[in-house]
Amino acid sequence: MLATHEKYIINEKGRKTAVVVPLNEWKTIQEMLEDLDDIKAFDKAMSKPSEPIPWDKALKELK
């Protein structure tokens, strides 16, 4: 788990309206979210049954 050192900005009523996170922690959070998106995309792709694609055809599709 990521330990964060956030600070809150509050309005005149004392309600939290925004958060300030150190830049290095924000970058780590962004990387973690990107990794999570990749995992979700992989899981979705793997959940669909599909036929194997020959290597030469797959290579052509990548170009």
Backbone bond lengths (Angstrom), bond angles and torsions (degrees), N, CA, C in turn:
res aa  C-N    CA-C-N  psi(-1)  N-CA   C-N-CA  omega(-1)  CA-C   N-CA-C  phi
1 M - - - 1.456 - - 1.525 108.73 -
2 L 1.296 115.34 143.29 1.458 122.15 -179.07 1.523 109.93 -85.17
3 A 1.304 116.82 125.12 1.468 120.62 174.56 1.520 107.82 -85.26
4 T 1.322 116.46 125.60 1.460 120.17 -178.99 1.517 110.70 -112.45
5 H 1.301 114.44 156.92 1.466 121.67 -179.48 1.523 108.75 -127.26
6 E 1.336 114.71 57.69 1.448 120.00 -175.69 1.526 111.99 -78.36
7 K 1.313 114.28 156.61 1.460 122.43 174.19 1.518 106.55 -127.07
8 Y 1.315 116.34 147.04 1.456 120.50 -176.56 1.520 111.34 -107.96
9 I 1.308 114.49 146.30 1.456 121.51 171.93 1.520 105.50 -102.93
10 I 1.314 115.46 129.53 1.460 119.53 -177.62 1.522 110.19 -115.37
11 N 1.331 115.25 154.07 1.461 119.24 178.37 1.526 109.85 -89.22
12 E 1.319 115.26 -174.93 1.467 119.81 -176.51 1.525 112.77 -65.50
13 K 1.337 117.59 -16.71 1.466 121.49 177.72 1.526 112.09 -93.78
14 G 1.317 116.17 2.18 1.454 120.78 179.01 1.523 114.27 83.34
15 R 1.323 117.21 11.03 1.463 121.16 179.48 1.525 110.19 -89.35
16 K 1.321 115.19 140.60 1.463 120.29 177.41 1.520 108.96 -68.20
17 T 1.333 116.57 128.34 1.462 120.94 -179.32 1.525 112.88 -120.09
18 A 1.307 117.46 -17.13 1.463 121.25 -179.25 1.524 108.66 -158.74
19 V 1.309 114.30 166.90 1.459 119.71 179.03 1.526 108.78 -132.55
20 V 1.314 115.58 143.89 1.461 122.35 176.31 1.527 106.62 -115.45
21 V 1.333 114.81 124.06 1.459 121.06 -178.90 1.522 107.56 -121.25
22 P 1.332 118.27 135.88 1.464 119.28 176.62 1.534 110.89 -54.14
23 L 1.324 116.13 143.22 1.460 121.87 -174.04 1.525 112.74 -56.00
24 N 1.309 118.13 -43.24 1.469 119.75 -178.85 1.527 111.08 -63.89
25 E 1.329 117.30 -35.18 1.459 120.16 177.25 1.527 110.06 -70.81
26 W 1.333 117.19 -38.72 1.461 120.88 178.43 1.527 110.88 -61.57
27 K 1.337 116.49 -42.42 1.466 120.08 178.85 1.527 110.71 -62.64
28 T 1.323 116.70 -39.74 1.461 120.99 177.67 1.524 110.62 -64.11
29 I 1.318 116.84 -42.01 1.467 121.41 178.05 1.525 109.92 -61.66
30 Q 1.327 117.29 -44.05 1.467 120.87 179.00 1.529 111.13 -61.08
31 E 1.325 117.12 -43.47 1.462 121.01 178.90 1.523 110.82 -62.32
32 M 1.330 116.03 -41.27 1.460 120.03 179.28 1.530 110.84 -64.28
33 L 1.322 117.35 -40.25 1.464 121.01 178.55 1.525 111.35 -66.36
34 E 1.331 116.97 -39.13 1.463 120.55 177.00 1.524 110.58 -64.21
35 D 1.328 116.52 -41.68 1.466 120.30 177.27 1.528 110.45 -61.70
36 L 1.320 116.62 -41.84 1.459 120.80 179.02 1.525 111.11 -63.11
37 D 1.326 117.28 -40.93 1.469 120.73 176.22 1.529 110.70 -61.09
38 D 1.328 116.48 -41.83 1.464 120.37 178.72 1.529 110.93 -62.97
39 I 1.321 116.70 -42.27 1.466 121.19 179.41 1.525 110.34 -63.31
40 K 1.331 116.60 -43.78 1.468 120.20 178.95 1.525 111.04 -62.40
41 A 1.330 117.16 -42.75 1.466 120.94 179.20 1.528 110.59 -64.00
42 F 1.314 117.01 -41.32 1.465 121.32 178.28 1.522 110.36 -62.96
43 D 1.336 116.23 -48.25 1.464 120.13 -179.85 1.525 111.40 -59.92
44 K 1.329 116.68 -40.66 1.463 120.70 178.85 1.526 110.58 -64.26
45 A 1.327 116.25 -45.01 1.464 120.41 -179.72 1.526 111.10 -64.05
46 M 1.313 117.32 -38.95 1.460 120.90 -177.73 1.525 112.41 -75.57
47 S 1.323 117.79 -18.85 1.463 120.38 -178.31 1.524 112.10 -79.45
48 K 1.331 117.03 -15.44 1.461 121.30 -179.75 1.531 109.27 -93.46
49 P 1.325 116.48 126.58 1.468 117.59 176.53 1.530 109.95 -67.90
50 S 1.301 116.05 139.21 1.464 119.86 179.86 1.521 109.90 -150.35
51 E 1.304 114.02 158.13 1.460 120.96 177.26 1.530 108.87 -84.79
52 P 1.310 117.30 147.16 1.471 119.43 175.65 1.528 110.52 -62.51
53 I 1.324 116.04 147.06 1.462 122.18 178.13 1.528 107.50 -108.27
54 P 1.333 117.49 129.87 1.468 119.28 176.99 1.535 110.55 -58.24
55 W 1.318 115.78 145.58 1.463 121.30 -175.36 1.520 112.05 -56.23
56 D 1.324 118.24 -44.98 1.465 120.08 -177.11 1.532 111.48 -64.20
57 K 1.318 117.84 -35.52 1.464 120.63 177.15 1.533 110.54 -69.24
58 A 1.327 116.56 -43.15 1.466 120.24 178.61 1.522 110.56 -61.78
59 L 1.318 116.58 -40.94 1.461 121.18 179.93 1.526 110.82 -63.34
60 K 1.327 117.94 -41.11 1.463 121.53 177.89 1.530 110.93 -63.25
61 E 1.342 116.72 -39.23 1.463 120.53 -179.78 1.528 111.67 -67.04
62 L 1.318 117.08 -28.31 1.464 120.68 -179.97 1.524 112.35 -76.44
63 K 1.329 117.22 -22.98 1.468 120.61 -176.66 1.471 112.07 -81.02
